[in-house]
Amino acid sequence: MRHLASEFNRLDLGRIELADYRWPDDPSQFGSVLHDSSHHMGTTRMSQSPKTGVVDRDCKIHDIDNLFIASSSVFPTGGYSNPTLTTIALTIRLADHLKNFLD
C-alpha cells in the first residue's frame, strides 16, 4: 500500500492515507488487523419461497412479475472473498434469462 500511495502521489492521481498500524511480527496474529469489507450480501436473499427470501432463482422478486435484482444482495450466504466475479456471473445469467423471457 505504501508503494501504491507513493505512485498515486508521484503521478498526481490523488492521495491515499494509510491507516497507522503495524503488521504483527507473529503471522498467527494477522487476523487481528485483517477485516472483511462491507459488501451488502444477503439483504434480498434468493430462495424458493417468499417466506425465506426476496427473489427466486431467476432474481425476480417474488410476486412481482417485472422486478429483478442482480447484485450480491441476493446471495443466501457470504464467502470469504470479494463477490465481484460471482455477481458478474449472476448478472450475465439474469441477462440471458431476460433475453429469453422477452423474446
C-alpha positions as a Markdown table, in Angstrom:
| # | Residue | x | y | z |
|---|---|---|---|---|
| 1 | Met | 0.0 | 0.0 | 0.0 |
| 2 | Arg | 2.9 | 2.4 | 0.7 |
| 3 | His | 4.2 | 1.8 | -2.9 |
| 4 | Leu | 0.7 | 2.4 | -4.3 |
| 5 | Ala | 0.3 | 5.6 | -2.3 |
| 6 | Ser | 3.7 | 6.8 | -3.5 |
| 7 | Glu | 2.8 | 6.1 | -7.1 |
| 8 | Phe | -0.5 | 7.9 | -6.8 |
| 9 | Asn | 1.3 | 10.9 | -5.3 |
| 10 | Arg | 4.1 | 10.8 | -8.0 |
| 11 | Leu | 1.6 | 10.6 | -10.8 |
| 12 | Asp | -0.7 | 13.3 | -9.2 |
| 13 | Leu | -3.7 | 10.9 | -9.3 |
| 14 | Gly | -4.7 | 11.6 | -5.7 |
| 15 | Arg | -3.7 | 11.0 | -2.2 |
| 16 | Ile | -4.0 | 7.7 | -0.2 |
| 17 | Glu | -4.0 | 8.0 | 3.5 |
| 18 | Leu | -2.8 | 4.8 | 5.1 |
| 19 | Ala | -4.0 | 3.5 | 8.4 |
| 20 | Asp | -1.5 | 4.0 | 11.2 |
| 21 | Tyr | -0.9 | 0.4 | 12.3 |
| 22 | Arg | 2.0 | -2.1 | 12.3 |
| 23 | Trp | 1.7 | -5.6 | 11.0 |
| 24 | Pro | 2.2 | -8.1 | 13.8 |
| 25 | Asp | 5.5 | -10.0 | 13.8 |
| 26 | Asp | 3.7 | -13.2 | 14.6 |
| 27 | Pro | 1.8 | -14.4 | 11.5 |
| 28 | Ser | -0.8 | -16.1 | 13.7 |
| 29 | Gln | -1.8 | -12.6 | 14.8 |
| 30 | Phe | -2.6 | -11.3 | 11.3 |
| 31 | Gly | -6.3 | -11.9 | 12.0 |
| 32 | Ser | -6.2 | -9.0 | 14.5 |
| 33 | Val | -5.5 | -6.5 | 11.7 |
| 34 | Leu | -7.4 | -8.1 | 8.7 |
| 35 | His | -11.1 | -7.2 | 8.3 |
| 36 | Asp | -13.9 | -8.1 | 5.9 |
| 37 | Ser | -15.2 | -5.5 | 3.5 |
| 38 | Ser | -18.7 | -4.1 | 3.7 |
| 39 | His | -20.4 | -6.0 | 0.9 |
| 40 | His | -24.2 | -5.9 | 1.4 |
| 41 | Met | -24.8 | -9.5 | 0.9 |
| 42 | Gly | -28.0 | -11.4 | 1.8 |
| 43 | Thr | -30.3 | -8.4 | 2.2 |
| 44 | Thr | -32.5 | -9.6 | -0.7 |
| 45 | Arg | -31.9 | -13.3 | -0.3 |
| 46 | Met | -32.5 | -15.8 | -3.1 |
| 47 | Ser | -35.0 | -18.5 | -2.1 |
| 48 | Gln | -37.6 | -20.8 | -3.5 |
| 49 | Ser | -40.2 | -19.3 | -1.2 |
| 50 | Pro | -41.1 | -15.7 | -0.3 |
| 51 | Lys | -41.2 | -16.9 | 3.4 |
| 52 | Thr | -37.4 | -17.4 | 3.3 |
| 53 | Gly | -36.2 | -15.0 | 0.7 |
| 54 | Val | -36.9 | -12.0 | -1.5 |
| 55 | Val | -36.1 | -13.2 | -5.0 |
| 56 | Asp | -36.5 | -16.5 | -6.8 |
| 57 | Arg | -33.7 | -18.4 | -8.7 |
| 58 | Asp | -34.1 | -16.1 | -11.7 |
| 59 | Cys | -33.5 | -13.0 | -9.4 |
| 60 | Lys | -37.2 | -12.0 | -9.8 |
| 61 | Ile | -38.8 | -10.5 | -6.7 |
| 62 | His | -41.4 | -13.0 | -5.5 |
| 63 | Asp | -45.0 | -11.9 | -6.5 |
| 64 | Ile | -43.8 | -9.0 | -8.8 |
| 65 | Asp | -43.6 | -10.0 | -12.4 |
| 66 | Asn | -41.3 | -7.3 | -13.8 |
| 67 | Leu | -38.8 | -6.6 | -11.0 |
| 68 | Phe | -35.4 | -8.3 | -10.9 |
| 69 | Ile | -32.3 | -7.8 | -8.7 |
| 70 | Ala | -28.8 | -8.6 | -9.8 |
| 71 | Ser | -26.4 | -8.0 | -7.0 |
| 72 | Ser | -24.6 | -9.7 | -4.2 |
| 73 | Ser | -27.6 | -8.9 | -2.0 |
| 74 | Val | -29.4 | -12.0 | -3.4 |
| 75 | Phe | -26.7 | -14.3 | -2.1 |
| 76 | Pro | -28.1 | -16.6 | 0.6 |
| 77 | Thr | -24.7 | -16.6 | 2.3 |
| 78 | Gly | -21.4 | -14.7 | 2.0 |
| 79 | Gly | -18.0 | -16.1 | 1.3 |
| 80 | Tyr | -14.6 | -15.1 | 2.5 |
| 81 | Ser | -13.5 | -13.1 | -0.6 |
| 82 | Asn | -14.8 | -10.4 | -2.9 |
| 83 | Pro | -18.1 | -11.2 | -4.6 |
| 84 | Thr | -17.5 | -9.3 | -7.8 |
| 85 | Leu | -16.9 | -12.3 | -10.2 |
| 86 | Thr | -19.9 | -14.2 | -8.8 |
| 87 | Thr | -22.0 | -11.0 | -9.1 |
| 88 | Ile | -21.0 | -10.6 | -12.8 |
| 89 | Ala | -21.8 | -14.3 | -13.5 |
| 90 | Leu | -25.2 | -13.9 | -11.8 |
| 91 | Thr | -25.8 | -10.7 | -13.9 |
| 92 | Ile | -24.9 | -12.5 | -17.1 |
| 93 | Arg | -27.2 | -15.4 | -16.2 |
| 94 | Leu | -30.0 | -12.9 | -15.5 |
| 95 | Ala | -29.4 | -11.1 | -18.8 |
| 96 | Asp | -29.7 | -14.5 | -20.6 |
| 97 | His | -32.9 | -15.2 | -18.8 |
| 98 | Leu | -34.4 | -11.8 | -19.6 |
| 99 | Lys | -33.4 | -12.1 | -23.2 |
| 100 | Asn | -35.3 | -15.4 | -23.4 |
| 101 | Phe | -38.1 | -14.0 | -21.3 |
| 102 | Leu | -38.6 | -11.0 | -23.6 |
| 103 | Asp | -38.3 | -12.9 | -26.9 |
